[in-house]
Amino acid sequence: MVLRALISPALVQWSFLLCGSPGFVLLWQAAKLIDRLWWHPRRLERALRAQGLRGTSYRFLVSDVIDYERRSKEERSRSMSLRCHNIAPLVAPLLHDIIREHGKACISWFGPYPKVTISDPEQTKEVMSNKFGHFEKLKFPALSRLLAGGVATYEGEQWVKHRRILNPAFHPEKIKLMMPAFSTCCQELVSRWTQSLGSDGTYEVDVCPEFQRLTGDVISRTAFGSNYAEGARIFQLQSEQTARLLARVKKIIIPGYLTRMQAMQEGENTKNDLLGLMLESNMRGTDENGQCISGMTIDEVVEECKLFYFAGTETTSILLTWTMVILSMHPEWQDRAREEVLGLFGKNKIDYEDFGRLKTVTMILYEVLRLYPPVVAFIRKTYKEMEIGGITFPAGVLIELPVLLMHHDPDIWGSDVHEFKPERFADGISKASNNSCAFLPFGWGQRICIGQQFAVIEPKFSLCMIFQCFEFELAPSYTHALDNTKMLRPMLGAQIKLRAI
């Protein structure tokens, strides 16, 4: 009994400690979670509001998600009248409401993160140029693994290395070498449409999937050369995964990669496709300044090819789709563009050297990108304290750059901002508005889209061949409704009636 009495207090004490430790850990974790989901957002909100910013208030867990879903659902059920291009209230309804109530610089919420919208072009330029490295892109790791990583998602030295390796592949002279692939793919499209013409010389087609197929073929050929068919199949699976988000791509074997690497190491000339040009640049031991550089791993090359395919296919097909739709709404501009193309090329082969003379077609593409940008906003995140426009932003604040709203701002573009007026670009981008920083279809600064020239040249080439063979109008089944689930596209398709000329 004496021994029991001596041991019992020690056992009780150890039992208390053993039982109390898990409780303490759970309590500590709960405190961290509450701080992250309540106190920290409230501190950031107070810091921003103290400097005069207004907007929605933080709501625990819910934030603005419910309101966003409700307003988006309401507007998705609506369609617009033809030739109406005031699309911001339908595409970004909640943000449109918040800005109208609280001003062009305002606060909304993305989960526990305050999101400050900045609509001033000069401040936008400052964020996009990221001179001091205080901003980073908002990352979704699971989504990046599913779709594509690559140069678009990297930061710091990793971005610098990849951009340096990729730049040569997107030089204008290298893109020029890809023109035969453009021609082949476009000719296949035009031939398919011509063979589908009815007895009355017309053919009604939804151009959305047609242009996705076209741009997928172009990307596959220019990326993988003779392996384009295999590449197209692989990345068609990627596209399906994008829509479903059910499976994750852990590794994709780029067609022809190992064979091409061995051939290049044995001295074979590089093929004029993205994979060959990228591998050639990757194998160099030094850059153009003679500095030693390290190359990309196989997995990194895979990610760059996935990114090139996904971004190139989506953005270019959407631009072509909206251009066909809008030129169907505005046949006077379709006629002007066709007259320019036939005046330069007739019905002969398109000459890349004359692309610089396509002034009307270029103006049209710029105006379509202004009214219907594929990406409606860019998001950055501060990871250090940063001052923009007299406002000090703490670390952990999201900065939203609303491309669509800036493209539709009458204070920047004038009272005719919602009209389709390609002539505003007659003297180039810098003279189209009162601030050249307001035109952002491909971003800005050092991180501007590396494939922007490719993304404009391909639609020019495609439109030239279409103008040579067809005139077109909207089919009666077309409904002017918009979907911004992935990128800005027609919600119910783009039904076009083609007529042979």
For each residue, the residues with C-beta under 8 A, 3 or more apart:
1: 4 5
2: 5 6
3: 6 7
4: 1 7 8
5: 1 2 8
6: 2 3 9 10
7: 3 4 10 11
8: 4 5 11 12
9: 6 12 13
10: 6 7 13 14
11: 7 8 14 15
12: 8 9 15 16
13: 9 10 16 17
14: 10 11 17 18
15: 11 12 18 19
16: 12 13 19 20
17: 13 14 20 21
18: 14 15 21
19: 15 16 22 23
20: 16 17 23 24
21: 17 18 24 25
22: 19 25 26
23: 19 20 26 27
24: 20 21 27 28
25: 21 22 28 29
26: 22 23 29 30
27: 23 24 30 31
28: 24 25 31 32
29: 25 26 32 33
30: 26 27 33 34
31: 27 28 34 35
32: 28 29 35 36
33: 29 30 36 37
34: 30 31 37 38 39
35: 31 32 38 39 40
36: 32 33 40 112
37: 33 34 40 41 60 61 112
38: 34 35 41 42 60
39: 34 35 42 43
40: 35 36 37 43 44 112 396
41: 37 38 44 45 58 109 112 113 114
42: 38 39 45 46 58
43: 39 40 46 47
44: 40 41 47 48 114 394 396 397
45: 41 42 48 49 57 58 107 114
46: 42 43 49 50
47: 43 44 50 51 392 394
48: 44 45 51 53 107 114 116 391 393 397
49: 45 46 52 53 54 107
50: 46 47
51: 47 48 390 391 392
52: 49 391
53: 48 49 105 106 107 116 391
54: 49 102 103 106 107
55: 98 102 106 107 108 116
56: 64 67 98 107 108 109
57: 45
58: 41 42 45 63 109 112 114
59: 62 63 64 109
60: 37 38
61: 37
62: 59 65 66
63: 58 59 109 110 111 112
64: 56 59 67 68 94 108 109 110
65: 62 68 69 111
66: 62 69 70
67: 56 64 70 71 94
68: 64 65 71 72 94
69: 65 66 72 73
70: 66 67 73 74
71: 67 68 74 75 93 94 97
72: 68 69 75 76 93 94
73: 69 70 76 77
74: 70 71 77 78 93
75: 71 72 78 89 90 91 93
76: 72 73 90 481 483 491
77: 73 74
78: 74 75 90 481
79: 479 480 481
80: 84 86 87 90 480 481 482
81: 84 480
82: 329 474 480
83: 329 330 420
84: 80 81 87 418 480
85: 326 371 372 418 419 420
86: 80 89 408 418
87: 80 84 90 91 371 372 404 408 482
88: 91 92 96 404 405 408
89: 75 86 92 93 96
90: 75 76 78 80 87 93 482
91: 75 87 88 376 404 482 484 488
92: 88 89 95 96 376 377 402 404 405 484
93: 71 72 74 75 89 90 96 97
94: 64 67 68 71 72 97 98 108
95: 92 98 99 108 117 377 400 402 405
96: 88 89 92 93 99 100 405
97: 71 93 94 100 101
98: 55 56 94 95 101 102 106 108 117
99: 95 96 102 103 104 106 117 119 402 405
100: 96 97
101: 97 98
102: 54 55 98 99 106 107
103: 54 99 106
104: 99 117 118 119 120
105: 53 116 117 118 119 120 389 391
106: 53 54 55 98 99 102 103 116 117
107: 45 48 49 53 54 55 56 102 114 115 116 117
108: 55 56 64 94 95 98 114 115 117 400
109: 41 56 58 59 63 64 112 113 114 115
110: 63 64 113 115 398
111: 63 65
112: 36 37 40 41 58 63 109
113: 41 109 110 381 396 397 398
114: 41 44 45 48 58 107 108 109 397 398
115: 107 108 109 110 379 397 398 399 400
116: 48 53 55 105 106 107 391 393 397 398 399 400
117: 95 98 99 104 105 106 107 108 400 402
118: 104 105 123 124 127 388 389 399 400 401
119: 99 104 105 124 402 405 406 409
120: 104 105 123 124 389
121: 124 125 406 412 435 437 438
122: 125 126 389 435 437
123: 118 120 126 127 388 389
124: 118 119 120 121 127 128 401 406 437 438 440 444
125: 121 122 128 129 437 444 445
126: 122 123 129 131 388 389
127: 118 123 124 130 135 380 388 399 401
128: 124 125 378 380 401 440 443 444 445 447
129: 125 126 444 445 446
130: 127 133 134 135 380 445 446 447
131: 126
132: 386
133: 130 156
134: 130 382 383 384 385 386
135: 127 130 380 381 382 383 386 399
136: 139 155 380 381 383
137: 152 153 155 379 380 381
138: 379 380 381 398
139: 136 144 153
140: 143 144
141: 144 145
142: 145 146 248
143: 140 146 147 245
144: 139 140 141 147 148 149 153
145: 141 142 149 248 249 250
146: 142 143 241 242 245 247 248 249
147: 143 144 238 241 242 249 306 310
148: 144 152 238 303 306 307 309 310 311
149: 144 145 152 153 154 303 306 307
150: 153 154 162 300 303 304 306 307 308
151: 154 159 162 163 166 304 307 450
152: 137 148 149 307 311
153: 137 139 144 149 150
154: 149 150 151 158 159 162
155: 136 137 158 159
156: 133 159 160
157: 160 161
158: 154 155 161 162
159: 151 154 155 156 162 163 447
160: 156 157 163 164
161: 157 158 164 165 293 294 296
162: 150 151 154 158 159 165 166 296 300 304
163: 151 159 160 166 167 450
164: 160 161 167 287 293
165: 161 162 168 278 281 282 293 295 296
166: 151 162 163 169 170 278 281 304 450
167: 163 164 170 171 281 450
168: 165 171 174 277 280 281
169: 166 174 274 277 278 281
170: 166 167 174 175 450 451 453 454
171: 167 168 174 175
172: 175 176 453
173: 176 177
174: 168 169 170 171 177 178 272 277
175: 170 171 172 178 179 453 454 457
176: 172 173 179 352
177: 173 174 272
178: 174 175 181 182 222 272 273 454
179: 175 176 182 183 352 461
180: 183 184
181: 178 184 185 218 221 222 228 273
182: 178 179 185 186 218 222 457 458 461 462
183: 179 180 186 187 349 350 461
184: 180 181 187 188 221
185: 181 182 188 189 214 217 218 221
186: 182 183 189 190 214 461 462 465
187: 183 184 190 191 465
188: 184 185 191 192 217
189: 185 186 192 193 210 213 214 462 465
190: 186 187 193 194 465 466 468 469 470
191: 187 188 194 195
192: 188 189 195 196
193: 189 190 196 197 203 205 210 469 470 498
194: 190 191 197 469 500
195: 191 192
196: 192 193 203 205
197: 193 194 201 202 203 498 500
198: 201 202 203
199:
200:
201: 197 198 499 500
202: 197 198 497 498 499 500
203: 193 196 197 198 497 498
204: 475 477 495 496 497 498
205: 193 196 210 495 496 498
206: 209 210 493 494 495 496
207: 210 211 320 321 324 494 495 496
208: 211 212 317 321 489 490 493 494
209: 206 212 213
210: 189 193 205 206 207 213 214
211: 207 208 214 215 316 317 318 320 321 462
212: 208 209 215 216 239 313 317
213: 189 209 210 216 217
214: 185 186 189 210 211 217 218 317 320 462
215: 211 212 218 219 312 313 316 317 320 458
216: 212 213 219 220 232 235 236 239 309 313 317
217: 185 188 213 214 220 221 228 232
218: 181 182 185 214 215 221 222 312 316 458
219: 215 216 222 223 235 308 309 312 313
220: 216 217 223 224 228 229 231 232 235 309
221: 181 184 185 217 218 224 225 228 273
222: 178 181 182 218 219 273 274
223: 219 220 228 231 273 274 275 305 308 309
224: 220 221 227 228 230 231 254 255 256 273 274 275
225: 221 228 256 271 272 273 275 276
226: 256
227: 224 230 231 255 256
228: 181 217 220 221 223 224 225 231 232
229: 220 232 233
230: 224 227 233 234 255 256
231: 220 223 224 227 228 234 235 254 255 309
232: 216 217 220 228 229 235 236
233: 229 230 236 237
234: 230 231 237 238 252 255
235: 216 219 220 231 232 238 239 306 309 310 313
236: 216 232 233 239 240
237: 233 234 240 241
238: 147 148 234 235 241 242 249 252 306 309 310
239: 212 216 235 236 242 243 310 313
240: 236 237 243 244
241: 146 147 237 238 244 245 246 247 248 249
242: 146 147 238 239 245 310 486
243: 239 240
244: 240 241 247
245: 143 146 241 242
246: 241
247: 146 241 244
248: 142 145 146 241
249: 145 146 147 238 241 252 306
250: 145
251: 299 302
252: 234 238 249 302 305 306
253: 257 302
254: 224 231 257 275 301 302 305
255: 224 227 230 231 234
256: 224 225 226 227 230 259 260 275
257: 253 254 260 261 275 298 301
258: 261 262
259: 256 262 263
260: 256 257 263 264 271 275 276 279
261: 257 258 264 265 279
262: 258 259 265 266
263: 259 260 266 268
264: 260 261 267 268 270 276 279 280 283
265: 261 262 283
266: 262 263
267: 264
268: 263 264
269:
270: 264 276 277 279 280
271: 225 260 275 276
272: 174 177 178 225 276 277
273: 178 181 221 222 223 224 225 276 277
274: 169 222 223 224 277 278 305 308
275: 223 224 225 254 256 257 260 271 278 279 305
276: 225 260 264 270 271 272 273 279 280
277: 168 169 174 270 272 273 274 280 281
278: 165 166 169 274 275 281 282 301 304 305
279: 260 261 264 270 275 276 282 283 301
280: 168 264 270 276 277 283 284
281: 165 166 167 168 169 277 278 284
282: 165 278 279 295 296 301
283: 264 265 279 280 295
284: 280 281 287 293 295
285: 292 293
286: 289 290 291 292 293
287: 164 284 290 291 293
288:
289: 286
290: 286 287
291: 286 287
292: 285 286
293: 161 164 165 284 285 286 287
294: 161
295: 165 282 283 284
296: 161 162 165 282 300 301 304
297: 300 301
298: 257 301 302
299: 251 302 303
300: 150 162 296 297 303 304
301: 254 257 278 279 282 296 297 298 304 305
302: 251 252 253 254 298 299 305 306
303: 148 149 150 299 300 306 307
304: 150 151 162 166 278 296 300 301 307 308
305: 223 252 254 274 275 278 301 302 308 309
306: 147 148 149 150 235 238 249 252 302 303 309 310
307: 148 149 150 151 152 303 304 310 311
308: 150 219 223 274 304 305 311 312 451
309: 148 216 219 220 223 231 235 238 305 306 312 313
310: 147 148 235 238 239 242 306 307 313 314
311: 148 152 307 308 314 315 449 451
312: 215 218 219 308 309 315 316 451 454 455
313: 212 215 216 219 235 239 309 310 316 317
314: 310 311 317 318 374 486 487
315: 311 312 318 319 374 375 455 487
316: 211 215 218 312 313 319 320 455 458 459
317: 208 211 212 214 215 216 313 314 320 321
318: 211 314 315 321 322 372 374 487 488 489
319: 315 316 322 323 365 368 369 374 455 459
320: 207 211 214 215 316 317 323 324 459 462 463
321: 207 208 211 317 318 324 325 489 490 494
322: 318 319 325 326 368 371 372 489 490 494
323: 319 320 326 327 364 365 368 459 463
324: 207 320 321 327 328 466 472 494 496
325: 321 322 328 329 474 478 490 494 496
326: 85 322 323 329 330 368 371 372 420
327: 323 324 330 331 333 334 337 364 472
328: 324 325 331 334 472 473 474 496
329: 82 83 325 326 420 474
330: 83 326 327 333 334 420
331: 327 328 334 335 473
332: 335 336
333: 327 330 336 337 360 364 420 422
334: 327 328 330 331 337 338 471 472
335: 331 332 338 339
336: 332 333 339 340 360
337: 327 333 334 340 341 360 361 364 463 467
338: 334 335 341 342 467 471
339: 335 336 342 343
340: 336 337 343 344 358 359 360 361
341: 337 338 344 345 358 361 463 464 467 468
342: 338 339 345 346 347 467 468
343: 339 340
344: 340 341 354 357 358
345: 341 342 348 349 350 351 354 464 468
346: 342 468
347: 342 468 469
348: 345
349: 183 345
350: 183 345 354 461 464 465
351: 345 354 355
352: 176 179 355
353: 356
354: 344 345 350 351 357 358
355: 351 352 358 457 460 461
356: 353
357: 344 354
358: 340 341 344 354 355 361 362 460 464
359: 340 362 363 426
360: 333 336 337 340 363 364 422
361: 337 340 341 358 364 365 460 463 464
362: 358 359 365 366 425 456 460
363: 359 360 366 367 422 423 424 425 426
364: 323 327 333 337 360 361 367 368 422
365: 319 323 361 362 368 369 456 459 460
366: 362 363 369 370 422 425 429 432 439
367: 363 364 370 371 420 421 422 424 425
368: 319 322 323 326 364 365 371 372
369: 319 365 366 372 373 374 439 441
370: 366 367 373 407 413 432 439 441
371: 85 87 322 326 367 368 407 408 418 420
372: 85 87 318 322 326 368 369 488
373: 369 370 376 403 404 407 440 441 488
374: 314 315 318 319 369 441 487 488
375: 315 378 403 441 487 488
376: 91 92 373 402 403 404 484 488
377: 92 95 400 401 402 403 404
378: 128 375 400 401 403 440 443
379: 115 137 138 398 399 400 401
380: 127 128 130 135 136 137 138 398 399 401
381: 113 135 136 137 138 396 397 398 399
382: 134 135 385 386 393 394 395 396 397 399
383: 134 135 136 395 396
384: 134 395
385: 134 382 392 393 394 395
386: 132 134 135 382 392 393
387: 390 391 392 393
388: 118 123 126 127 391 393 399
389: 105 118 120 122 123 126
390: 51 387
391: 48 51 52 53 105 116 387 388
392: 47 51 385 386 387
393: 48 116 382 385 386 387 388 397 399
394: 44 47 382 385 397
395: 382 383 384 385
396: 40 44 113 381 382 383
397: 44 48 113 114 115 116 381 382 393 394
398: 110 113 114 115 116 138 379 380 381
399: 115 116 118 127 135 379 380 381 382 388 393
400: 95 108 115 116 117 118 377 378 379
401: 118 124 127 128 377 378 379 380 406 440
402: 92 95 99 117 119 376 377 405 406
403: 373 375 376 377 378 406 407 440 441
404: 87 88 91 92 373 376 377 407 408 488
405: 88 92 95 96 99 119 402 408 409
406: 119 121 124 401 402 403 409 412 438 440
407: 370 371 373 403 404 413 438 439 440
408: 86 87 88 371 404 405 413 417 418
409: 119 405 406 412 413 417 438
410: 413 414 415 417
411:
412: 121 406 409 417 433 434 435 438
413: 370 407 408 409 410 416 417 424 432 433 438
414: 410 417 433
415: 410
416: 413 419 421
417: 408 409 410 412 413 414
418: 84 85 86 371 408
419: 85 416
420: 83 85 326 329 330 333 367 371
421: 367 416 424
422: 333 360 363 364 366 367 425 426
423: 363 426
424: 363 367 413 421 432 433
425: 362 363 366 367 422 428 429 432
426: 359 363 422 423 431
427: 430 431 432
428: 425 431 432
429: 366 425 432 436 439
430: 427 436
431: 426 427 428
432: 366 370 413 424 425 427 428 429 436 439
433: 412 413 414 424 436 438 439
434: 412
435: 121 122 412 438
436: 429 430 432 433 439
437: 121 122 124 125 440 444
438: 121 124 406 407 409 412 413 433 435
439: 366 369 370 407 429 432 433 436
440: 124 128 373 378 401 403 406 407 437 443 444
441: 369 370 373 374 375 403
442: 448 449 452 455
443: 128 378 440 447 448 449
444: 124 125 128 129 437 440 447 448
445: 125 128 129 130 448
446: 129 130
447: 128 130 159 443 444
448: 442 443 444 445 452
449: 311 442 443 452 455
450: 151 163 166 167 170
451: 170 308 311 312 454 455
452: 442 448 449 455 456
453: 170 172 175 456 457
454: 170 175 178 312 451 457 458
455: 312 315 316 319 442 449 451 452 458 459
456: 362 365 452 453 459 460
457: 175 182 355 453 454 460 461
458: 182 215 218 316 454 455 461 462
459: 316 319 320 323 365 455 456 462 463
460: 355 358 361 362 365 456 457 463 464
461: 179 182 183 186 350 355 457 458 464 465
462: 182 186 189 211 214 320 458 459 465 466
463: 320 323 337 341 361 459 460 466 467
464: 341 345 350 358 361 460 461 467 468
465: 186 187 189 190 350 461 462 468 469
466: 190 324 462 463 469 470 472
467: 337 338 341 342 463 464 470
468: 190 341 342 345 346 347 464 465
469: 190 193 194 347 465 466 500 501
470: 190 193 466 467 498 499 500 501
471: 334 338 498 499 501
472: 324 327 328 334 466 496 497 498 499
473: 328 331 496 497 499
474: 82 325 328 329 478 495 496 497
475: 204 478 495 496 497
476:
477: 204 495
478: 325 474 475 492 493 494 495 496
479: 79 491 492
480: 79 80 81 82 84 490
481: 76 78 79 80 490 491 492
482: 80 87 90 91 488 489 490 491
483: 76 488 489 490 491
484: 91 92 376 487 488
485:
486: 242 314 489
487: 314 315 318 374 375 484
488: 91 318 372 373 374 375 376 404 482 483 484
489: 208 318 321 322 482 483 486
490: 208 321 322 325 480 481 482 483 493 494
491: 76 479 481 482 483
492: 478 479 481
493: 206 208 478 490
494: 206 207 208 321 322 324 325 478 490
495: 204 205 206 207 474 475 477 478
496: 204 205 206 207 324 325 328 472 473 474 475 478
497: 202 203 204 472 473 474 475
498: 193 197 202 203 204 205 470 471 472
499: 201 202 470 471 472 473
500: 194 197 201 202 469 470
501: 469 470 471
